[in-house]
Amino acid sequence: MDLNGKVAVITGAGSGLGRAAAQVLAGYGAKVVLGDITGAEHATAAAIGKSALARHCDVRDEVQVAALVAAAVETFGRLDAMLNVAGVSFFGLLGDLDMADYERILDIDLRGVVHGTKHAIRVMSGAGGGVILNWASVAALGAKPATSVYSAAKAGIIAVTRAAAVEYAKAGVRANAIVPGMFMTEAAANAPADMITQLLASIPVGRGGEPRECAELAAFLISDRAKFINGAVLVIDGGQSAQLA
């Protein structure tokens, strides 16, 4: 995979799938601008080296997201890829829903992706194009108890991604949604053991995904090998969602 000369912005880059994407893209030669709200983006950047730039970014704040995108252009001269990875999980029955939780999940998981997509489009459409990758979830594809708001946010991401793909294809912008299943990130390590056991048992390949595996898919989609992939919803879940069809 050759990503030399490409510049990517990644939200949620301090941990999990965002950090893995940053490491893999940089390993293939890309320069990466890393946003996160936790401060861990600086550790990711330090581990990568001079081809990485870290910036604090709360994706709920459109001004901060716009500044993150601008930092890529100001520092590295261009923007080739926008990876909207940042998000949080939420579990709760719909009848017990606190609307404050609804607003928080929609603000982070959906509004944050809209911010990143919007500002990447503004740069890319005036510069010959680029690639937008938005992280959804298998929760968007089918109902499970206690996932209503999270599922709604992730389904919204797929809808926004498809709209971007259709609206800006002629400007050279490709937009695709990555739909991960169970991955062995910090969030999984901190989840209740019985819940993880149940989830792993539901995956046909018999294990959770390694973050690098999702990152490799992202690297391919950014590369020139994927020029005809636009508006796609790419599931990477070990076969979990195939059982729900």
C-alpha positions in Angstrom: 0.0 0.0 0.0 1.5 3.4 -1.0 0.1 6.4 0.7 3.2 8.5 0.3 2.3 12.2 -0.2 -1.2 11.8 1.2 -2.5 13.8 4.2 -5.2 12.4 6.5 -7.1 13.9 9.4 -8.3 11.4 12.0 -10.7 12.1 14.9 -10.7 9.8 17.9 -7.0 9.2 17.3 -6.0 8.9 21.0 -7.1 5.3 21.3 -8.8 2.3 19.8 -9.7 2.2 16.1 -8.7 5.8 15.6 -5.2 5.3 17.0 -4.8 2.1 14.9 -5.8 4.0 11.8 -3.2 6.7 12.5 -0.5 4.2 13.0 -1.3 2.2 9.9 -1.7 5.2 7.6 1.6 6.7 8.8 3.3 3.3 8.3 2.2 3.4 4.6 3.7 6.9 4.2 0.8 9.3 5.0 1.1 12.4 7.1 -1.6 12.4 9.8 -3.3 15.1 11.8 -4.7 13.6 15.0 -7.7 14.9 16.9 -9.0 13.7 20.3 -10.7 15.2 23.3 -8.7 13.1 25.9 -5.1 14.4 25.3 -4.0 10.9 24.3 -3.7 12.2 20.7 -0.3 13.5 21.7 1.0 10.1 22.7 -0.2 8.7 19.4 1.6 11.4 17.5 4.8 11.0 19.6 4.9 7.3 18.8 4.5 8.0 15.1 7.0 10.8 14.8 7.4 13.9 12.6 4.8 12.8 10.1 2.1 13.3 12.8 0.5 16.4 14.3 -1.7 16.3 17.4 -4.5 18.7 18.1 -7.2 18.8 20.9 -10.6 18.4 19.2 -14.1 18.0 20.7 -16.0 16.9 17.6 -19.2 18.4 19.1 -17.7 21.8 18.5 -17.8 22.7 14.8 -15.1 25.4 15.3 -12.7 22.9 16.7 -13.3 20.4 13.8 -12.9 23.1 11.2 -9.6 24.1 12.9 -8.4 20.5 12.9 -9.0 20.3 9.1 -7.4 23.7 8.6 -4.3 22.5 10.5 -3.8 19.7 8.0 -3.7 22.2 5.1 -1.6 24.8 7.0 1.0 22.2 8.2 1.2 19.7 5.3 -0.3 21.7 2.4 -3.3 19.5 1.5 -6.1 17.2 2.7 -6.5 13.8 1.0 -8.5 11.9 3.6 -10.9 12.6 6.5 -11.4 9.8 8.9 -14.3 10.5 11.3 -13.7 7.8 13.9 -14.6 9.5 17.2 -17.6 8.2 19.0 -19.0 6.8 22.2 -21.2 3.9 23.0 -24.5 3.9 25.0 -26.7 1.2 26.3 -30.2 1.8 27.7 -33.8 0.7 27.1 -35.8 3.1 25.1 -38.6 3.5 27.7 -36.0 4.5 30.3 -34.2 6.9 28.1 -33.0 10.2 29.6 -33.1 12.7 26.8 -29.9 14.2 28.0 -28.2 10.9 27.0 -30.0 11.1 23.6 -28.6 14.6 23.0 -25.1 13.6 24.1 -24.9 10.5 21.8 -26.3 12.3 18.8 -24.0 15.2 19.4 -20.9 13.1 19.5 -21.6 10.2 17.2 -23.6 11.8 14.5 -23.2 15.6 14.7 -19.4 15.1 15.1 -19.3 13.1 11.9 -21.4 15.7 10.1 -18.9 18.4 11.2 -15.9 16.4 9.9 -17.6 15.5 6.6 -18.8 19.1 6.0 -15.4 20.7 6.5 -13.5 18.0 4.6 -15.8 18.5 1.7 -15.2 22.3 1.7 -11.5 21.7 1.4 -11.5 18.7 -0.9 -14.1 19.9 -3.4 -12.0 22.9 -4.2 -8.8 21.0 -4.5 -9.5 18.2 -6.9 -11.1 15.7 -4.4 -10.3 13.4 -1.6 -11.7 10.5 0.5 -14.1 10.7 3.5 -14.4 7.6 5.7 -17.0 7.6 8.4 -17.1 5.0 11.2 -20.6 3.6 11.8 -21.3 0.2 13.5 -23.1 -3.0 13.0 -25.6 -1.6 15.5 -26.9 0.5 12.6 -27.9 -2.7 10.7 -30.3 -4.4 13.1 -32.0 -4.0 16.4 -30.7 -5.3 19.7 -32.0 -4.5 23.2 -30.7 -1.3 24.8 -29.0 0.1 21.7 -31.8 2.3 20.2 -30.1 5.7 20.4 -26.6 4.4 19.5 -28.1 2.5 16.6 -30.0 5.6 15.4 -26.8 7.7 15.4 -24.8 5.1 13.5 -27.6 4.6 11.0 -27.6 8.4 10.5 -23.9 8.2 9.7 -24.5 5.8 6.9 -27.2 8.1 5.5 -25.0 11.1 5.7 -22.1 9.2 4.1 -24.3 8.1 1.1 -25.5 11.7 0.7 -22.0 13.0 0.6 -21.0 10.3 -1.9 -23.8 11.3 -4.3 -23.6 15.1 -3.9 -19.8 15.5 -4.3 -18.7 12.7 -6.6 -18.3 15.1 -9.5 -16.0 17.2 -7.4 -13.8 14.1 -6.9 -14.8 13.4 -3.4 -15.5 9.8 -2.4 -17.3 9.0 0.8 -17.7 5.5 2.3 -18.9 4.1 5.6 -16.9 1.6 7.6 -19.1 -0.6 9.7 -17.1 -2.3 12.5 -18.4 -5.1 14.7 -16.7 -6.2 17.9 -13.1 -5.1 18.1 -10.6 -5.7 20.9 -10.1 -2.1 21.9 -9.8 -0.4 25.3 -13.6 -0.1 25.4 -13.9 -3.8 25.1 -11.3 -4.4 27.8 -13.3 -2.2 30.2 -16.7 -3.7 29.4 -18.3 -6.3 31.6 -16.8 -9.7 31.0 -20.1 -11.5 30.6 -21.2 -9.0 27.9 -17.9 -9.5 26.0 -18.2 -13.3 26.2 -21.7 -13.1 24.7 -20.6 -10.9 21.9 -17.6 -13.0 21.0 -19.8 -16.1 21.0 -22.0 -14.4 18.3 -19.1 -13.9 15.9 -18.8 -16.8 13.3 -15.0 -16.5 13.0 -14.8 -17.0 16.8 -12.9 -13.9 17.9 -13.0 -10.2 18.0 -11.3 -8.0 15.5 -7.9 -6.6 15.9 -7.8 -2.8 15.5 -5.2 -3.0 12.8 -7.5 -5.1 10.7 -10.0 -2.2 10.5 -7.2 0.3 9.9 -6.0 -1.8 6.9 -9.4 -1.5 5.3 -9.3 2.3 5.8 -5.8 2.4 4.2 -7.1 0.5 1.1 -10.1 2.8 0.8 -7.9 5.9 0.9 -5.5 4.4 -1.7 -5.7 4.8 -5.4 -6.7 1.2 -5.6 -10.1 2.1 -4.4 -11.0 4.9 -6.8 -14.3 3.4 -7.9 -15.5 2.7 -4.4 -18.0 5.5 -3.5 -21.1 5.5 -1.3 -20.3 2.0 0.0 -21.1 0.6 3.4 -18.3 -1.8 4.2 -19.0 -4.2 7.1 -16.0 -5.6 8.9 -17.3 -7.9 11.7 -16.2 -11.5 11.2 -19.6 -12.4 9.9 -21.6 -11.3 12.9 -24.2 -9.3 10.9 -24.6 -11.9 8.2 -26.5 -13.9 10.8 -29.0 -11.1 11.2 -29.9 -10.8 7.5 
